[in-house]
Amino acid sequence: MKRILFSLVAFTTLLSCKKEEPTPKVIYEEGKAKAEVVVRDSGSIKVADLPILMEGTQYLIHPVGDVRVYDTDSKVYGSSKTNQVSYAISNYNRFEITGFFDNLNFQHVDSTSVKPLTDKKIQIQTATYLNTIAAKTKKQIIVYTLVDSDTNQDGKVNQNDIKSLYLSTISGSKFIKISEEFQELIDWNIIEAQNRLYFRCIEDINKNGAFDKNDKVHYHYVNLLDNDWKVEVYNPN
């Protein structure tokens, strides 16, 4: 009896001591990070939110994303299936759109033509219009934080992958990535006196698939008045 009791205690202790391995943001294959093609969920439908017009601009912005549809029995619930689905895919707060959406479509207020931001599979998390820079310089620019590849190879492009930083004009043209490949965006800000966008990223230099204290932080800035938006490196340490 004592032997059985000891075995149970030992087994319980072993379970309690077992630690869950952290989910990596990057999966490496032969020393290199790999991003695979993502297949869209067949149980979802693509919808667009109602258009947004940023103050002082001439372009309507239509956030586009997938809505997950769950099969329900309308006879049981006494309502249509559409009542079981939320069709909101983004939030709008004056000069910033937030959420988890797949694309933005741009439309000039005097046109019926709609142009997508990109044809790539991405997940946009924020789109921020730099209204103060526009008021000062007449340059109308949007800053995006987004995920552009399935870096952890789980078959999805979402917030569990590496976050990157992009820029575009207010029309959605000149959409470019300004952060480095496989570097996780930490944060960014604007220094209006210099017309610069500053940002920090962290690099997984030990290639363990996670971003931690052993990795390296990189510092960059972009002159927003520069036509090429060339990224400069600086070292504040």
N, C-alpha and C positions, 0 to 999 in steps of 0.2 A: 504493500500500500504506500509506504514511504517513497519507494522507488518511482511509482507512478506519479505521485504528487511532485517529486523533484523534476521529473521529465516535463510535466505540464508547466511548471514555473520556468524552467529553462527555455522551453519553446516560446512562452509568452514574452520573456525577456528578450529573446532573439528577434521577435517581431517588432517589439517596441524600439529596439536599437537600430532597426533597418531604416535607412534614410532614402527618401525618394530622390532620384537623379533629376537635376534641373533640366527643363526642356531647352535645348540649344536654339539660338536664332539662326545659326548657320550650320549646314551639314557639309563636310568636306569630303571630296573623293580624290584620293591620291594627292593630298596636300592642296587641292584647289577647291574653292567653293563652287557649287553647282546649283543652277536654277532650272527647274523643269517646266514644261508646258502644263498649264492648268486647264482642266476640263470643267466647263460650267455645269452647275447643278441642274439636272433636268427637272427638278421639282420647284424651280423658281421661275418668275417672269420678270422681264425688264420693264421698268416704268420710269417716268420722269416726274420730278416735282414741278409745281407751278413756277413760272419764270421769276427771276430776281433781277432787279435793276439797281446796281450800286449808284448811290448819289453822285451826280456829276459826270456820269458815263453815258454812253450811247449804245451799250450792248446788253441785251437780255441774256441771262445765264440760266440754263436748265440743268440742274443736277440729275444724273441718271444712275440708276442702280438696280440691283436684283431684289425682288421681294419674295420671300419664302412662302409658298402656298401649301397649306395643310388641308388634306381632304377631311371634310366634316359632313355629317348627314343633316341636311337642311330640315328634314322631317322631324328629327329629334330636337334640334335647337329652335325650330320655328322661325328661322331666318335664312337669308341667302348665304352662300359660301363666302361672298365678298365681305360680309360683316365680321368674318373671323380673321381678317388680314389687315394689318396697318400698312398703308401705302406711303407713309412719310419716310423718306430716306436721308433727309438732311435737316439741319437747323440753320437759321439765318439770324445774325445779330449785326445789323447795319452794314459793316464793312467786312464781315467774315462769315463764311459758310463752313459748318462743321458736320461731321457724321462719318459714315463709312460707305462711300459711294464709288461707282465704277468709272464715271466720266463726267465731263461737263460739256454741254452743247452751247455754242455761242451764236447769237442772232442779233444783227444790227436792228435798231428800232424801226428803221425805214425799209427793212428787207424781209422777205419771207424765207430766205435761205438760212439754213442752220448748219453750223460747222462744228464737228466734234473736236475736243481738245487733243485727243490721241486715238490711235487704233490699237494700242497695246493693252494688255490685261494689267490693270493697276487697281489699287484701292486708295482713293483720296481721303484724307482725314481732316485736313483744313485747307481752305483757299481764302487768303487774306488780301484784300485790296489795299494798297498803300496810298490811302487818300491824302495824307499829309505831304508825301512826296509829290503826288499829282498836283496839289494846290500850289506847291512851291516851284516845281520844275516843268509842269505840264506832261511829265512822263507817267503814263497810266500802266501800272505794273501789278501783277498778282503773284503772291508767294504761296507755294504749295508744300505741305508736308504729306508724303504719300509712300506707299509701298509699291515697288515696281517689279518685284520678282519673288518667286517662291524659294527663299533662301534656306528655309529649314526642311524643304522637300516633303511637306505633308500633304501636297496636292492642292493647296489653297494659297491665295495671295491675300494676306490679312495682317492684322496688328501683331501677330506672332512672328512676322518676318522683319527684316531690317527696314527702318524708316529712312527716307531720303528727302532731299530738298530740291525743289524745282522753281523755275520762274517762267512767266509768260507775259505778253502784253494783255491789255484788257479785252482784246478781241480773241484771245486764245492762241494767237500766232506766236512764233518764236518760243515755243515750249521746250525748255532745255533743263537738263539736270546739272546742278552746280556742286553737289556733294560727290565725294569719291565712291566708286563701286565698293560694296561690302564694308562700308563704314556707316555706323549707326549715328543718325542725327541726334544730338543732345538737345540743343536749343538754338534760337536765332533772335536777333533784334535789329532795330534800325537806329542809326545815328544820323539824325536829320542834318546836323551842322556839316557833316561830311558827305551826305547823300550816299551813305554806305549801308550795306546789309552785312552784319557780322554773324558768324555761326560757328558752332563747335560740333565735332564728330569724334567718335571713338572707334579705334581700329583693334580688331581681335588679333594682336600680334603673336600670341602664343598658340593660335589656331585650335583652341579648345571648344569652339562653337558658342561661347558665351562672352558677354562683355562684363569685365570685372576689374578689380584694382590693379591687376597685372598688365592691363592693356594700355594703349597710348591714346591720349587726347590730341586731336589736331585742331588748329585755329585758322580760320579763313575769313576773308571779306571780299565783297564785290562792290565796285563802283557802279551804282545804278544808272548813272548818266553815260556810262560806257556802252557803246552800241553792241559790243561783243559780250558784255557781262563777263569779262575775264576774272577768274578766281585767283586771288592773291593769298599767299600763306604768310602768317605772321606768328611770332612767338612772344607771348606776354610774360612767360615764366622767367 
